[in-house]
């Protein structure tokens, strides 16, 4: 189903995000890394409820990853 495809994509995206965090993780940015890595915990529910949570989580992730990248000097993966 489309929902399962989306869930599999979320897993792949999470793995890529964690890999990016690990590449530039330091003691100074550890707390921010934990916040970013914890974002999927916000995704709950089924159907339209889950879709709403995913959108909120993506917005939060964009903001936090923007902060991460500005402090580490990295850019988004292509």
Secondary structure, 3 states (H helix, E strand, C coil): CHHHHHHHHHHHHHHHHHHHHHHCCCCCCHHHHHHHHCHHHHCCCCHHHHHHHHHHHHHHHHHHHHHHHHHHCCCCCC
